Amino acid sequence: MDLQIRGNDVDITEQIELIANRHAARVERWVGKVDNAKLELRRVNQRSSGDLTAAQITVQSGRSIIRAEERDREPTKAIDSAFEKLESQLRKRHSKRTDHAKPSLAAQADLVSPSIDEDEDDQTVIVRTKRFPVKPMDSDEAIEQMELLGHDFFLFDNLDAKVISVVYRRRDGSYGLLVPEAM
């Protein structure tokens, strides 16, 4: 696996490169073909407890993106923890793919859209805009991607409905699917 290592306010030493590449070789057996692999180290200032180093690993394999982030005072420990977390996610993904008895999302109970609050604050400000490619997939694959990223929702191009849709995790642990309809 060709791992790109970048540091923001963190010096990338030979020891860091050696540790990261050793972990990347272990992780590669769970992924298969890797299109892109990045390790980003950045300094996080903490007022009360001193500086921390955040290690964020992003691996893109085919249509899947797997991400893990951990923080520690020492960069090497942050890298170790982040790779352990990534490997755990990949093992979980591998076991889900090999488990053929898993029911599909369509077989689960009816999905209900979340309630929308009518009281909106007039001073709502968008603080960040994020752009990303929306890939065609089915709802089961979208749920898997959402879980791998550790998010509560995931936007995707729904192959079944042929529109942009959103899967989300409900408070009770089940999943919901938002599919837009013409008015």
N, C-alpha and C positions, 0 to 999 in steps of 0.2 A: 504494500500500500504506500503510495506516495503522499506523505503527510506534509502539508504546508504549515509551518509554525510562524506565528506573528506575535510580537510583544508590544503592548502599549504601556509605557513606563516600566517595563520589565526587561532586563537584559536576558537574551537567549544564550545560555552558556552551552558548552559541549555536553555537560552532565544532563541538562534539561533535554537536549536533542536526543541523547542516548536513551534516556528513560522513556521519552515520548515514542520513539521509534520501536523500542522493545514492546511497549504496550500495544502499539498499532499492529505489530506483527501478530500478537495474540488475538486481537479483535478481528483481524482480517478473515480468520477461519469461519466466523459466524456470519459474515456479510456476503462473501462471494465476490462479485465484480464491484469494485468501488470506482465511481466516476470522479468524486471529489472528496477530499478529507482535509479538514482544517483544524488546527489547534490555536486558539487565541488566548494569550495570557495578558491580563490587565491588572493594574494596581487599583485597589478600592480603598479609599480613605475612610477610616472609622474614627470618629471623634473620641470615643471612650476606650477602645481597645487597640488602637494602633492600626497600621496598614495591613490589609489582606491582599492576597493574590487570587484572582478569579481565573479559573481554567475552563474554557468553553470549547467543547469538541463538537464538530458538525461533520457528519458523514453522509454523503449522497450516493445511493446505490440504486440505479435504475430510476424508478418513480418514488422511491422511499427516501426520506430525510430523517436521520436519527440525530438527536442532539442531547448532550449532557453538560451540566455546569456544576462546578463545586468551588468552594472558597476555603482557603487556609492561609495561615501566616507564612508558610514556606511554599514556594512554587512547586517543588517536587511532590509534596504531599497533596497539593491541590490537583496536580496532574494525575497522581495515583488514584485519588478518590473519583475524579471525573471519568477516568477510563474504567474503573470498577463499575460505576453507575451505567456507563455506556454498554459494557459487556453484559450486565444484568438485563438491560433493555433488549439487547440483541438475542440473548438466550430466551427471553420471554416471547419475543417475536417469532423465533424459530419454533418454539413449542406450539404456539398458536397456529402456525402454518402447517405443522404436521398433525395437529388435532383435527381430524375430519368429522368428528361428531358435533362440532360447534354449530348451533343453529344460526341461521342468517338473521340479519336485522329485520327483514320483512316478516319472518316467522314470529317475531316478538309481538307483544301487545301493541295496540294502536298508539301511534305517537301523537302527542298533543303539543301544539306550539306554546311557547312561554307567554305569560301575561305581559302586557306592555303598560307601563305606567303612563297615565295621561298628564301628570304634573311634570312638565319639563322646566328646567332652570333656564332662564333667558341668558345666563352668562356662561353657557357651555362653550368651551374652547377646545378645538382639536389641537393636541400638542405633538402628535406624531402621525405621519402618514407612511404606511408600509406597502410597498409594491412587491408582488411575487407572482410567479407563473402559476396559473390554475390548470391542473392536469385532469384529464378525463379519467374517472374511476367510478366504481360502484360504491354504495354506502358502507359495505363491510370494510373495504380497503380504506375509505376515508376515516372510519373509526380507528382502524389500526394506525394510520398516520397520526391522528389526534393523540392517541395514547403514547406513541413513540416520541412525539414532541412534548408531551406533558401539558398539553393545552386543554381547556374546557370546551372549545369549539374548533371546527375546522371547515374552511370554505373550499369547495371542490366543484368541478364540472361533472354533474350527475349523468352517467351514461344511460340510466333507466329513464329519467324524466327529460333528458336533453336540455337542461337548464343549469345555471349556477345554483348550488344548494349549500346548506350548512348542516352539519351534524353537531350535536352538543350533548354534554353530559348533564343530566337532570340531577336535582338534589337527592333523589332516592337511589342514585347510582345507575339508573337505566339511561338509555340514549334517546335523543329526539332528533327529528329530521325536519328542516325548514325547506319547503319547496315553493317558490313563488308562482302565483297564478295571475293571469291577466285580469284586469278589472273590467 
